[in-house]
Amino acid sequence: EEDIRSCSRREKEVVDFLIDNGSRQAGELDCDVVRALFRKGLVYLDVPVGNDDRISVPPLENFVMNRVLGDYLESLLYKVFVSIDEQTTIEEIASLLEVDLETTKTAVSMYCRLGLAIKK
């Protein structure tokens, strides 16, 4: 609530709209207002991933992915990450890994948001 007090009237309107109506795709809201809210940590961006989407992983320089044994989520994220290729759909990756499709899509969306993967 303290964060909202520092918002402009327009920012408050957008926050209220999102609370009442749920998420929106890029371009449906004022870009400058969304950026301001994002910088304040009041909204987050998501990359929608479809069943038939294909993803590529560009060369990652100096990237190290440490793994902790026994952490289910981390192991899952690692399996999905190393399985991504430009030829295989998200649905096929989920099937090959025997992982829930929605969970796979969430993992891929996170990689795209972090800039580690790109939707084709």
Rosetta silent file (secondary structure, phi, psi, omega in degrees, C-alpha in Angstrom):
SEQUENCE: EEDIRSCSRREKEVVDFLIDNGSRQAGELDCDVVRALFRKGLVYLDVPVGNDDRISVPPLENFVMNRVLGDYLESLLYKVFVSIDEQTTIEEIASLLEVDLETTKTAVSMYCRLGLAIKK
SCORE:     score description
SCORE:     0.000 S_00000001
   1 L     0.000  -35.338  178.479    0.000    0.000    0.000 S_00000001
   2 H   -61.981  -38.906 -179.751    2.911    2.336    0.710 S_00000001
   3 H   -63.177  -37.899 -177.466    4.194    1.802   -2.850 S_00000001
   4 H   -66.819  -32.287 -178.879    0.844    2.789   -4.342 S_00000001
   5 H   -61.174  -30.503 -178.712    0.843    6.129   -2.539 S_00000001
   6 L   -84.026   -1.408 -178.233    3.872    7.261   -4.540 S_00000001
   7 L   -82.340  152.417  173.769    2.146    6.438   -7.846 S_00000001
   8 L   -72.804  168.968  179.001    0.614    8.964  -10.192 S_00000001
   9 H   -58.777  -44.738 -178.478   -3.127    8.961  -10.776 S_00000001
  10 H   -64.165  -39.426  177.695   -2.658    7.182  -14.123 S_00000001
  11 H   -63.121  -41.908  177.842   -0.424    4.516  -12.553 S_00000001
  12 H   -62.460  -40.132  178.744   -3.039    3.858   -9.878 S_00000001
  13 H   -61.843  -42.285 -179.936   -5.701    3.522  -12.576 S_00000001
  14 H   -66.921  -42.144  177.694   -3.625    0.924  -14.424 S_00000001
  15 H   -61.102  -46.369  178.033   -2.960   -1.047  -11.230 S_00000001
  16 H   -60.324  -42.082  179.266   -6.678   -1.014  -10.389 S_00000001
  17 H   -60.874  -44.903 -179.484   -7.504   -2.081  -13.949 S_00000001
  18 H   -66.190  -38.122  178.059   -5.072   -5.015  -13.760 S_00000001
  19 H   -63.870  -43.325 -177.554   -6.406   -6.101  -10.377 S_00000001
  20 H   -74.797  -33.802 -170.296   -9.986   -6.011  -11.667 S_00000001
  21 H  -115.980   -5.464  179.902   -9.369   -7.466  -15.141 S_00000001
  22 L    83.962 -174.940 -174.251   -6.248   -9.602  -14.920 S_00000001
  23 L   -65.873  159.625 -179.402   -3.149   -9.574  -17.070 S_00000001
  24 L  -135.446  155.596  177.396   -2.946   -7.886  -20.450 S_00000001
  25 L   -82.271  156.665  179.277   -0.745   -8.274  -23.503 S_00000001
  26 L   -54.853  139.162  177.694    1.896   -5.706  -24.428 S_00000001
  27 L    97.132  -16.466  179.768    0.441   -2.758  -26.244 S_00000001
  28 L   -81.796  -18.857 -179.804   -2.963   -2.833  -24.544 S_00000001
  29 L  -122.307  162.302  178.779   -1.831   -0.386  -21.855 S_00000001
  30 L   -60.194  119.263 -175.060    0.164    2.838  -21.915 S_00000001
  31 H   -59.630  -42.103 -178.522    3.792    1.744  -22.339 S_00000001
  32 H   -64.909  -38.145  179.070    5.231    4.606  -20.244 S_00000001
  33 H   -68.282  -42.981  179.401    2.892    3.815  -17.343 S_00000001
  34 H   -62.661  -42.962  177.976    3.722    0.106  -17.505 S_00000001
  35 H   -60.346  -43.861 -179.973    7.463    0.888  -17.513 S_00000001
  36 H   -62.324  -43.127  178.755    7.067    3.150  -14.479 S_00000001
  37 H   -66.698  -37.234  178.262    5.112    0.478  -12.619 S_00000001
  38 H   -63.932  -45.148  179.227    7.675   -2.164  -13.612 S_00000001
  39 H   -61.920  -30.837  178.487   10.549   -0.014  -12.297 S_00000001
  40 L   -83.832   -5.153  179.407    8.639    0.352   -9.016 S_00000001
  41 L    77.460   21.131 -176.852    8.162   -3.415   -8.832 S_00000001
  42 L   -95.661  -14.544  173.661    4.371   -3.165   -8.969 S_00000001
  43 L  -137.330  159.976  174.240    3.896   -5.198  -12.157 S_00000001
  44 L  -128.945  158.953 -179.769    5.873   -7.947  -13.829 S_00000001
  45 L  -103.162  143.823 -179.965    6.201   -8.943  -17.431 S_00000001
  46 L  -126.699  148.193  175.743    5.423  -12.413  -18.701 S_00000001
  47 L  -109.104  106.750 -179.858    6.274  -14.064  -22.004 S_00000001
  48 L   -66.308  135.050 -178.530    3.317  -16.180  -23.123 S_00000001
  49 L  -123.754  127.268 -179.923    4.470  -19.525  -24.509 S_00000001
  50 L   -97.084  164.174 -179.336    2.249  -21.714  -26.658 S_00000001
  51 L   -57.826  -37.411 -175.536    2.295  -25.475  -27.141 S_00000001
  52 L   -94.611    3.224  179.039    3.612  -25.159  -30.696 S_00000001
  53 L   -67.077  149.740  174.240    6.208  -22.463  -29.994 S_00000001
  54 E  -118.362  145.967 -172.906    9.841  -23.171  -30.723 S_00000001
  55 E  -126.809  145.277  172.662   12.631  -21.646  -28.679 S_00000001
  56 E  -122.132  151.997  176.854   16.296  -21.009  -29.329 S_00000001
  57 L  -114.701  111.131  179.394   19.096  -20.484  -26.861 S_00000001
  58 L   -69.450  163.285  177.386   21.717  -18.049  -28.145 S_00000001
  59 L   -55.804  131.629 -178.465   25.359  -18.599  -27.212 S_00000001
  60 L  -110.458  107.704 -179.697   25.763  -17.767  -23.536 S_00000001
  61 L   -82.803  135.868  177.435   29.200  -16.423  -22.713 S_00000001
  62 L    58.377   27.163  179.694   30.532  -16.960  -19.177 S_00000001
  63 L   -91.464  130.032  177.212   27.244  -18.579  -18.142 S_00000001
  64 L  -128.720  128.931  177.784   27.411  -21.111  -15.319 S_00000001
  65 L  -114.161  101.693  177.973   24.378  -22.969  -14.041 S_00000001
  66 L   -78.406  142.029  179.849   25.090  -24.492  -10.652 S_00000001
  67 L  -119.624  140.064  175.131   22.834  -27.323   -9.615 S_00000001
  68 L  -105.096  122.626 -179.410   21.881  -28.396   -6.119 S_00000001
  69 L   -65.693  139.889  176.246   21.162  -32.092   -5.867 S_00000001
  70 L    91.773   -8.324  178.837   17.740  -32.968   -4.546 S_00000001
  71 L   -89.280  106.615 -175.229   16.038  -29.711   -5.516 S_00000001
  72 H   -58.144  -48.766 -176.220   13.110  -30.818   -7.705 S_00000001
  73 H   -63.795  -44.066  179.656   12.392  -27.411   -9.227 S_00000001
  74 H   -63.714  -41.643  177.548   16.020  -26.706  -10.043 S_00000001
  75 H   -62.435  -41.569  178.144   16.434  -30.156  -11.610 S_00000001
  76 H   -62.589  -47.786  179.225   13.298  -29.597  -13.671 S_00000001
  77 H   -59.723  -39.820  178.942   14.474  -26.176  -14.862 S_00000001
  78 H   -64.833  -46.321 -179.492   17.841  -27.669  -15.824 S_00000001
  79 H   -59.203  -44.528  179.852   16.249  -30.538  -17.763 S_00000001
  80 H   -64.853  -45.164 -176.443   14.031  -28.164  -19.696 S_00000001
  81 H   -60.564  -46.794 -177.091   16.879  -25.723  -20.389 S_00000001
  82 H   -75.566  -11.622 -179.944   19.284  -28.302  -21.802 S_00000001
  83 H   -93.326  -11.246 -177.538   16.489  -29.844  -23.907 S_00000001
  84 L   -67.375  130.211  168.780   15.538  -26.657  -25.750 S_00000001
  85 L  -146.638  163.734 -173.417   16.320  -26.617  -29.454 S_00000001
  86 L   -70.501  -15.328 -174.654   14.941  -24.679  -32.399 S_00000001
  87 L   -96.198  -18.134 -172.618   13.322  -27.717  -34.009 S_00000001
  88 L  -103.796  132.466  178.780   11.306  -29.076  -31.083 S_00000001
  89 E   -75.527  163.378  178.062    8.018  -27.570  -29.905 S_00000001
  90 H   -60.849  -40.804  179.223    7.333  -26.904  -26.247 S_00000001
  91 H   -61.779  -40.861  178.732    4.712  -29.643  -26.262 S_00000001
  92 H   -66.976  -39.333  177.083    7.236  -32.130  -27.645 S_00000001
  93 H   -61.055  -46.770  179.142    9.827  -31.144  -25.019 S_00000001
  94 H   -59.100  -42.972 -179.828    7.285  -31.674  -22.235 S_00000001
  95 H   -65.563  -45.928  179.491    6.365  -35.055  -23.673 S_00000001
  96 H   -60.309  -39.622 -178.725    9.996  -36.150  -24.109 S_00000001
  97 H   -85.169   -7.906 -175.413   10.842  -35.143  -20.551 S_00000001
  98 L    55.372   49.156 -179.525    7.552  -36.520  -19.203 S_00000001
  99 L  -120.576  145.636  177.723    6.920  -33.180  -17.539 S_00000001
 100 L   -52.582  133.920 -176.593    3.610  -31.345  -17.214 S_00000001
 101 H   -60.207  -44.957 -178.528    3.064  -29.081  -20.247 S_00000001
 102 H   -64.728  -36.989  177.792    2.072  -26.000  -18.221 S_00000001
 103 H   -65.595  -40.753  178.048    5.137  -26.389  -15.998 S_00000001
 104 H   -63.273  -44.344  179.132    7.344  -26.630  -19.090 S_00000001
 105 H   -63.024  -37.765  177.651    5.757  -23.509  -20.567 S_00000001
 106 H   -64.318  -43.092  179.111    6.321  -21.640  -17.294 S_00000001
 107 H   -63.078  -45.680 -179.524   10.002  -22.624  -17.269 S_00000001
 108 H   -64.781  -40.099  177.362   10.489  -21.552  -20.897 S_00000001
 109 H   -58.922  -42.185  178.965    8.690  -18.266  -20.237 S_00000001
 110 H   -62.978  -43.837  178.499   11.089  -17.582  -17.373 S_00000001
 111 H   -61.088  -38.634  177.880   14.113  -18.268  -19.602 S_00000001
 112 H   -66.615  -42.909  178.998   12.727  -15.840  -22.186 S_00000001
 113 H   -61.979  -35.882 -179.435   12.116  -13.140  -19.555 S_00000001
 114 L   -80.030   -7.201 -179.804   15.687  -13.549  -18.319 S_00000001
 115 L    82.308   12.694 -179.883   17.042  -13.257  -21.847 S_00000001
 116 L   -86.809  -17.281 -179.375   18.457  -16.793  -21.841 S_00000001
 117 L  -142.709  159.850 -178.147   16.112  -17.983  -24.614 S_00000001
 118 E  -132.086  132.643  174.715   14.256  -16.455  -27.533 S_00000001
 119 E   -70.225  137.762  178.201   10.874  -17.400  -28.998 S_00000001
 120 L   -95.327    0.000    0.000   11.108  -18.273  -32.706 S_00000001
